[in-house]
Amino acid sequence: MRRNAPFLLCALLSCPATAGWVVVSHHDEYVAYADAANIERAGDVARLHDIIDLKAPRLSPYGVAHRSSQAHSEFDCTAPRMRTLAFALHAEPMGGGEVVEAVTPAPGWVPVFGGTLLERLRSFACGQTG
């Protein structure tokens, strides 16, 4: 992964924090939101913007303090897998403030396991219940 990948920020910046955000998961350490107003569906694939809003600042693996993360992900609605299209850490809650770190995701699909936040996001993006 590369840090500060500016070309990926275009996808994230096109998704303002004032969009149709709904709570997908509430946890002791974070609240996860999905942009319900901008889900894109093409056949068996759904694309979704999400924000993870931390309840307390956290350090990234590179030691960068952040309060939220914003991602644009693609989910396979027929198989439990996903891939991240863009990912950034933000200095402020709800994807606000300065982008303090941007990551170039590894290409390819990764599995989505049951009982995880990714499973909830996939279910939401694909329009499934549960």
N, C-alpha and C positions, 0 to 999 in steps of 0.2 A: 504494500500500500504506500502511496505517496501522500505527503502532507501538502496542504495548500494547493489543491488542484482547482484553479480558477474556472476552468471550463465546466466543471460540474456545478458550480455555484449558480449558473444560469437556471438550471432546473429548480433549485431550491428557492431562488429569489423570485421566481414566477408564481410562487405559492405564498401569498401574504398571510400573516398571522391573524388576519381578520376574517378569513374565509369561514366556511361552515364547520368549524371544529366541534366534534362530539367526543365525550369520554368513552374510551374503549376499555381501559383498565385503570383501577385505582389501587395503588400499592403503598406500603409504609414509606417507601423512599421516593416514589414518583407518581405522576399521573400521566397516562398515555392518551393522546388525542389523535383522531383521524379526521381528515378533511372530507366530510361526507358530500360536500357540494362539487368536488372535483375528481371523483373516481372515474377512471377511464377503463372501459372494457372492450377487448377485441378478442372475440371467440372465447377460448378457455383461459385467457390471461387478463388479470386486472391490475391496474397501476394505482397506487395510493400514496399520498403524502401523509406523513405522521410527525408528531412532535412528542418528545418525552420531556416533560417538565419536572425537573428535580426539586425535591423539597428542601434540599441543602446543596450548596456547591460541591462539586466532585472534581477530582483530577483525572485527566485522560491518561492512557498509557504513556504519553509523552510528557506528562506532568503539567498539562494546561488546565487551569481552573475553568469550569463552565457551569451554567445553570440549566441548560436545555440542549437537546439535540433535535435536528430536523432531518428527515430522510424522505427519499422518493424511492419506492420499492415496487417490484413487479412480482405478482403472486400467480402461481399455476393453480387454477381452480379445480383441476381434475386430479392432481397429485400434490401431496404435502411438501411443496418446495417453493423457494423464493429466491430472488436476487435483488441486491441493492443497486440502484441506478445512481444515487447521489447521497452523500451523508456529510453533515457539518455539525460542529459543536458551536454553541452560541454563548456569549457572556451573560446574557439576561434570560429571564423566563420566557416561555412561549416563542422561542425562536427569535427573540429580540436582541438588540445590541449588536456588537461586533461579532463577526464570524472569527472565532479564535483558532479553529482548526478545521480543515476540510480534508476528507479522505477519499482517495480513489479506490473504490471497491474492487475486489478480485472478480474477474469475469466468471461466469458460470452460475449454475443453480446450487443452492445449499438446501439441505432438508429442513423442514419445519416439524418440530416435535410437539406432541400433545402436551397440554398444560402450560404452554409458554406464551409470552406476550406475542411472539411471531404468529402463533396459532390464532390468537384473538384477532390480530390485524388481518391475517389471511381470510378468516371467516367473515370479517366485516367487509373487506374489499370484494370478496366473491359473492356476498349477499346470502351467506349461509347463516343459520341460527345455531346458537349453542356456544 
